[in-house]
């Protein structure tokens, strides 16, 4: 029998969505004895769980996820706020190995690409397909974006 908490667990869908994260589900959610899961223990005691609370009691660092979300949704003001006010790993990579710069290059957002480069994003970082942001831009026919990686940075 699996965890009775999985229907209300906001992390369960993420655990089930990717093979690497599925290991969390197998280890914590699919067992009949859920006493080792901190999320489950808190639910049983009526204590609210933060979305960022992992079954092992540690918290997911949400700032990198907010950074990637701001880039994906083309929210320049939010991105600028994150970059200027939070100590963050600007080269954080998601489960596909994509960094914020790679996502911006893929989407063709020159303002965000420039902003990320100005804040020190690494243009030579590679994703799990061994591609840089420049190569991703070219593959997605974002030629204007690709030229940004070959030119001097423009001031903000």
C-alpha positions in Angstrom: 0.0 0.0 0.0 1.3 3.4 -0.9 1.2 6.7 1.1 -2.3 7.9 1.8 -0.9 11.4 1.6 0.0 11.3 -2.1 -3.3 12.7 -3.3 -2.7 15.9 -1.4 1.1 16.0 -1.7 2.1 18.9 -4.0 5.5 17.2 -4.7 4.1 13.8 -5.7 3.3 14.9 -9.3 6.9 16.0 -9.6 8.2 12.8 -8.2 6.2 10.8 -10.8 7.1 13.1 -13.7 10.8 12.3 -14.2 12.8 9.1 -13.8 15.3 10.8 -11.5 12.6 12.2 -9.2 10.8 8.9 -9.3 13.4 7.6 -7.0 12.0 9.9 -4.3 8.5 8.4 -4.9 9.8 4.8 -4.7 11.7 5.5 -1.5 9.2 7.6 0.3 5.8 7.3 -1.2 5.3 3.7 -2.3 6.0 2.1 1.0 3.4 0.9 3.4 5.4 2.3 6.4 5.4 6.1 5.8 6.8 7.0 9.2 10.2 7.9 7.6 8.5 10.6 5.5 8.5 14.0 7.3 5.8 15.3 5.0 3.6 12.4 6.0 4.3 12.7 9.7 3.4 16.4 9.7 0.2 15.8 7.8 -0.9 13.1 10.3 -0.2 15.6 13.2 -2.1 18.3 11.4 0.9 20.5 10.7 0.8 22.3 7.4 3.6 21.3 4.9 5.5 23.9 3.0 5.6 23.1 -0.7 9.4 23.2 -0.5 9.5 20.5 2.2 11.0 17.2 0.9 10.1 13.9 2.5 13.5 13.7 4.1 12.8 17.0 6.0 15.1 19.2 3.9 13.7 22.1 1.8 14.0 22.6 -1.9 15.8 25.9 -2.7 13.0 27.7 -4.5 15.0 30.8 -5.7 16.5 29.0 -8.7 13.1 27.7 -9.6 11.7 31.3 -9.4 14.6 32.4 -11.7 13.7 29.8 -14.3 10.0 30.5 -14.0 10.6 34.3 -14.6 12.7 33.5 -17.7 10.2 31.0 -19.1 7.3 33.5 -18.6 9.4 36.5 -20.0 8.9 38.5 -16.8 11.8 40.9 -17.0 11.0 42.9 -13.9 10.7 39.8 -11.8 13.9 38.5 -13.2 15.7 41.7 -12.5 14.3 41.8 -8.9 15.6 38.2 -8.3 19.0 38.9 -9.8 19.5 42.1 -7.8 18.1 41.0 -4.5 18.7 37.3 -4.0 22.1 35.5 -3.8 21.4 32.9 -6.4 23.3 30.5 -8.7 22.5 32.1 -12.0 23.7 29.0 -13.8 21.4 26.7 -11.9 20.2 23.9 -14.3 16.8 22.2 -14.3 16.3 18.5 -14.6 16.9 18.7 -18.3 20.2 20.6 -17.8 18.7 23.8 -19.0 19.9 27.1 -17.4 18.0 30.4 -17.5 20.3 31.6 -20.2 19.6 28.5 -22.4 15.8 28.9 -21.9 16.0 32.6 -22.8 18.1 31.7 -25.9 15.6 29.0 -26.9 12.7 31.4 -26.6 14.4 34.3 -28.4 14.2 36.9 -25.7 17.1 39.2 -26.3 16.4 41.5 -23.4 16.5 38.6 -21.0 19.6 37.0 -22.6 21.5 40.4 -22.3 20.3 40.8 -18.7 21.5 37.3 -17.8 24.9 37.8 -19.5 25.3 41.1 -17.7 24.7 39.4 -14.4 27.4 36.7 -15.1 25.5 33.8 -16.7 28.0 31.4 -18.2 27.5 31.2 -22.0 29.8 28.2 -22.2 27.7 26.0 -19.9 26.3 22.9 -21.6 23.0 21.1 -21.1 22.6 17.3 -20.9 22.5 17.2 -24.7 26.0 18.9 -24.7 24.6 22.2 -26.1 25.5 25.7 -25.1 22.9 28.6 -25.1 24.4 29.7 -28.5 23.9 26.3 -30.0 20.3 26.1 -28.6 19.6 29.6 -30.1 20.8 28.4 -33.5 18.9 25.1 -33.3 15.7 27.1 -32.6 16.4 29.5 -35.5 17.0 32.4 -33.1 19.8 33.9 -35.2 19.5 37.4 -33.6 19.9 35.8 -30.2 22.9 33.7 -31.4 24.7 36.9 -32.4 24.4 38.2 -28.8 26.8 35.5 -27.7 29.4 36.7 -30.2 29.1 40.5 -29.6 30.3 42.6 -26.6 27.6 43.0 -23.9 25.3 46.0 -24.2 24.7 48.1 -21.0 21.4 47.5 -19.2 
